[in-house]
């Protein structure tokens, strides 16, 4: 598998998963477009990657602004002439209240984080992938989208909206050479080392390294027929 000379857009680039994915893809020869809201952390990540200027583009961005997101896509096209990979890694959680207690603002927050950011990056960047005749879209979801827990309704609503968007997108991309898939994690734990005892509660947590390995597979040519999948990476349920 070779990803050399591919161009990847990473949203939420400075998070634990985004940073790990950026390092992994950089080592594979991929040119990176790093999008995040935090300019200071974005600068630190860029410095740590030490990529030549020709292989990296960074931008602070509000993905809830469709015009700003589309502007970023136009900048990518002008700079690289293409885009091949969209990794939408923006996260966020709120919960602990039942649906009769939860304020409407919490529902709006989760829809913004998971559905609306996904919608805006899809509209802005997916046409660039389709234009190539090859592309990969990967987003991170949760088993709680389809199996909510008590007090987690707001999060489940946001994630289920994102899943519906991705599954619809996968159907619309058939025959284009572009795929759209979801990786499911319960909790992303950047500090956990591999746990050998499956009875330990956080053995269902997933590390950024484990997610990055799964992302690499989905980006491969060998995964060209994997489309519309929801792949669980959370061990025992």
N, C-alpha and C positions, 0 to 999 in steps of 0.2 A: 504494500500500500504506500502510495506517495501523495502527500498533500503539498509538496513543494510548489510554490508560486500561486497557491490558492489564497484568496482574500477572505478573512473571517471578521464579522462584526460581533463584538461581545458587549452586551448591555449588562449593567451591574458589574462592571469589570473589576472594581476594586474590592468586591466581597471575597470571602474565603474561596468560594468556588470559581468566581471569575478570575481571580489572580492565579489559581492553580491551572485553570484551563488556558489562560494566556501563556503561561510558562510552557505548558505541554505543547501547544500549537506552535509557539515560537521555535521550539526545538525541532519541529517537523518541517521547518522552512516556510511556514504560513506567514503572510503579511497580516497585521492586526489593525483593526479599527476598535479602539477602546472607548466606550461611552459610559459616563457615570456622572452623578450629580456633584461629587466631591472633588474639587480641583486639586486640593493638596494631596489626597491619597492617589489620585490619578497621576500626578507628577512623580510620586514615590514609586508607583508600579512601573511607570515608563523607565525611570532610571534603573530599576532593578533588572529589567529585561535587557537593557543595553543593546537594543536592535539598531541597525543603521536607519537613518531617517527615511530612506526610501521604503522601508518595510513597516512603518508604524504611523498611525494617525490617531490622535486623541482629541476628545471633545467633551466638555461639560455640557450636559443636556437635561432638559426636563421632558421625559417621554410622554407626559400627559398633554404636551403641546404638539398637536399634529403638524403644524407648520414648521416648528423647530425640528421635529423628527424627519420630515420630508427634506428639509434643508440639509440635514446631515447626510441623507442618502445621496443627494445631488453632489455633495462634497466628496463622498466616497467614489462616485462614478467619475468625477472630474480628476481625482487624484490617481486612482488605480485603473479606471476603465472597465471595472468589473466588480462583482461580489459573488462569492460562492457559498458562504456559510453564515448562517444567522444563529447565534446562541443567545437566547433571551434568558438571562439569569437573574433578573430583578426578583427579589423575594419580599417577605414581610408577613407578619402574623399579628393578629389581635384576637383575643378570645377571653373565655372565663365567665361570660354572661349568657344566660338563656335567651332565646329569641323574644320572649316577652319582656326581657330586661334590657337587651342590647340597644344602644342609641343608634339612630339612623346613620350618624356620622361614621360609626364603625363599619357598617355595611358599605357605605360609599368609599371608605378608605381601602377596603379589601377589593372592591370592584376596580378602583383606580390602579392599585398595585398589580393586580393579576390579569384583569380583563382588558382595561383600557390601554395600558402600556403594551400589552400583546397585540391588540388591534392596531395601534399606531405603528409599531415596528413592522407588522405584517404588511400593512398598506404601503409603507415607505420602502422597504428593502426587498420583499419577495419578488417584485417585478424585475429587479436586477438579476436575481438568481434564475428566474425563468428565461430571461434573455440569453443566458449562457447555454441553456439546455442541460445544465447540471447544477445541483445545489442541495444543501441540507439545512433544514430548520429543526432546531432542537430546543425544547423548553422543559423546565422542571416543574413537576406537579407533585401531588400527594395522594396517598390512598384515601385520605379523608374527604377528597372531592366526591367520591362515590359512596364512602362509608363514613359519614360524619359522626363525630362524638358529641356528647352532651356538652354544651358550653362552647362548641367550636363552630357554630352555625355561620358566623360572619366569614370566617376563613373558608369554610366549605363552599359557600356561595361564590366567593371570588374565584376559587380554584376550579369549581365546576364550570364557570363561565369561560375560563381560559381553556379548559379541556374541550368544551364544545367548539370553541374557535379553532383549535388545532385539529380536531377530528374532521371538522368541515373543510379546513384548508387541505388536509391530506387527500380528500376526495376530489377537490378542485384541481390538485396538482398532478393527478394521474396522467401519464403520457407526456409529461414535461421534462422528465429527468430530475425533477426536484422532489425530495421527500420531506415529510413533516412528522416528527415523532416526539413522544413525551417520556421522560425518565421520572419515576415516582420515588420519592424519598419521604420518610417521616420527619427526621431531623438531620440537618447537615452539621456534623461535628468536626471542626477543624483540628481539635486537640486529641481526639481519641486514637489510640493505637489499636491494632487489630485485637479483638477480644476472642479468646479461645473458648470461653465458657458461654454457651448459648443461653443459659438461664439468667445471665446478667441482664438487667432491664434495658440498658442502652446498647445491647447487642443489635438492636434494630436500627440504630443510628447509622448514618452513611457518611463516609469521609469524602472530602473534595477529590482525593486521589481516586477513590472508587468511581465516583461520578465521571471524572475526566477520562478514565479508562473506557467507560461505557460510551461516552461521547465520541471518543476516537473510533470505536467500532462503527457507530452510526454514520460517521463521516467517511468511512471506507467505501470503496467500490463494491466490496463483498456484501455490504448492507444496502445495495441499490434497490432491492425488492422489499425492504422493510419500510413500510409506510403506514401511518395511522396507528402505530403501536403505542401501548402504554406499558413500559418495561419496569417492573418492580425491582428496587435496589434497597430493600429494607429488611432482609433476613426473615426471621420468623415473625408471624403477625401477632 
